[in-house]
Every structure is written in structure tokens, then in C-alpha cells.
Amino acid sequence: MAVLLGLVLAGAPMIATAQEDGDPEAAAEEEDVDRLSLASLLMRDNHYARAASVLAKVDTSREDLDRARFYTLRGLIRLNLDQNEDAKQDFRAAIEAGQENRIVYVYLAQAHYRLEEYAQAIRAIDNSGEAGAKIASLFVLKAQSHWALEQRTQAWSALDDGARRFPGDYRFLRRKVFYLIELGLYQAAADRGREYLRVSEASEDDYLAIGAALRRSGQLQEALPFLEAARLQFPASKRVTVELANAYLDSGQVVTAANLFEQAAVDDPELLSEAAELHRRARQLFRALNLNARVADQRKKLKQRLAILIELKRYELVAGMSGSLYRVGLLDDQNVRYALAYAHFKSGDFEIAEQHLSQLTDSELFRRATALRKAMEECQDARWKCY
């Protein structure tokens, strides 16, 4: 969750400096500008490390130091630098120093949440009062904290509270969809998901998140309509096409998945090998070979081509790949070695087949090599039986 950085606590007036176009830190050095104000400005411009270095120069032993402001500001900087434990301590110090603006509890809640201290995060949110009640995302944070503590009813109630206070904010409905999926209530999740897509200005990410979550949960019949709708809504999206392809693949529809990967590969050639592999699995071997020819990665291309040619029983072509496989280092792969040995065996070149078999050390491949040697011995006695 992004830091809710309103700077209401930073009290950062614009600083007039002697060097309008110069380094603000240098100006502060020359004119003894208030370092707290300078740090606030740097933080507002996302210069968190520089802001931290400015605050490090503050004399914290000064009697007149506004400690509530100092600790709040330093806590915000540390929160943005993902120094969550230190940020938490700073926010607590700010409260002890008399920080009256209750939004400090909002920041404290975020630090607790990042540290997975969910009960403390909920307490901090409750202490934020009306300041926190004005922030829609804080209701989601509270719900997530309850959910992490397996307090399902309270999590749902937090989302209901947020939806009542912010009726035009549909992130609460979106979050309910994922809670229902986690609870295994897939039909209810699908119904809420359709409602969310209907009432909100759903993005590509929304369609994908719901469809992918249902797919990962094994609910393919619920996932596919979401992903098909996403493809109609975002026809040029490679991400949608790939996610839909994976859903069809999970459902055993390999040909459909292969065709979708092939379409996605038009915009992303990196997907050509996946498309070729799926066509190979679907026994569309010549189409797989055609796609394989366009794969740029030579190691991936040659290894895949080897598998396709063996399935096509084009053993002479496989045997002729030895030089190419050697050049890209694939002969170090013992599965490739065995495939070459088998191709040479089927081509009748037993001597070269034996050379490859002798390089095998893997126990399973060694067992298969023994069986292949026995077959070669039998073929030596009666070659007509083998071809």
C-alpha cells in the first residue's frame, strides 16, 4: 500500500532562498534555513534519501526542537525508504512528543502492516479517528489486516464500512471477489466479479486478476468467461491472450491454447517456442516445425527441433544435427545425447550411436542405453528385423 503522504504533519512552507536556482541544501547551509522545512520539500519531490540526510543534521538535543514534527517527518521519510521498523518507532515517538494530528496513526498503521503486525495495524487505524475515516484505502488495509488474522467476519465488515462511506469506490467489491475465491465460494466470486466488471470502469488488470485467480483455483469453467470477455474488451493485449491460452491449456484444450499462443507470438516472438511446443503436443508436427524455424534462441530452437523431428521419425535429419548441437553446447545435455544415439541407431549407424551412449551417466538414461545396446546387438544379427 502506497504511503499516504499528505504532508499535513510536515508543516512545509515554501522557502525563499538566496539561490533560487541553486541546490536547496546549499541554500540552507548559507542562510541557516529551517532543516525540517527543507526536508519536507525534498520529501514532497520524492528525494527521500536527501531528506533523510538533511534531518540527520538536526540537533535533537535542542530544547526548542518541535519533536512531534521532527519524528513524524522522519517516520514518513523512513516509511518511503521501506525502513519500516524505524518508521514505526518514529511515529510512536511523535505521538509521545504530543503530535495531535491523528493522521499520524494512519502512517503508523502502514508501518505495522508492512511488518505483518496486523493486530497493531488495526489498533492504529481505530485510533486514527475521522482523519483515517476520510481515506478509502485505509478500509482496505483494515480488511486485509483482519483477513491476515483469519478474522473473516471483521474483514468483510471493514469492506462493508468502506463501501458505505465511499459508495463510488468499487475496490471494496473487488476485494470481496478475491476473499470469496480464497474461501472456495467460486460461484459467488464469479457473480460478484461480474457485478464488479459491470458497475466499475474495469481495467485490463481487473479482468486478468479475477480470471487468473479463478484459474489458479482450478475453477476453469468460471475463469474462461472472464478471460474471453477480457479478450473481447482488450483484443490487442498479449497478457490477456496468454492468460486465456493457459486457461484452455489447463482445461486440456491444447489445440486452442496453441493457436492463442501463436497469435500472441505475432507481437512477441519470444512466445514462438511455446506455441511450437503446444502444437507438437497436439501432434500438429509440421505446424510446430514451421514455428520452430522462427525461434531466435538457438539452443531452445535446436532442442525443440530435435524433439519434433524424432516424433516425425526423420532420424537422418536428427543425426545430421550433431554439429549444430555441439556448437551451442547442447551435447552436454544427456537427454540430447540419448536422442542423438537413438536417431543414429534408427539410421543404422550403430558405431556413432555407441559413441553417444558411452557418454551417458544418468541412471535412467543408462538403463535405457543398455536396452538400446541390446536392440543394436539383435539388429546386427538380423538387420532386416529393425528397418
Secondary structure, DSSP 4 states (H G I P E B T S, - for coil): -------TTT--PPPP-S-TTS-HHHHHHHHT--HHHHHHHHHHTT-HHHHHHHHTTS-TT-TT--HHHHHHHHHHHHHHTT-HHHHHHHHHHHHHTT---TTHHHHHHHHHHHTT-HHHHHHHHHHTHHHHHT-HHHHHHHHHHHHHTT-HHHHHHHHHHHHHH-TT-THHHHHHHHHHHHTT-HHHHHHHHHHHHHHS---HHHHHHHHHHHHHTT-HHHHHHHHHHHHHH-TT-HHHHHHHHHHHHHTT-HHHHHHHHHHHTTT-GGGHHHHHHHHHHTT-HHHHHHHHTT---HHHHHHHHHHHHHHTT-HHHHHTTHHHHHHTTGGGSHHHHHHHHHHHHHHT-HHHHHHHHTT---HHHHHHHHHHHHHHHHHHH-GGGT-
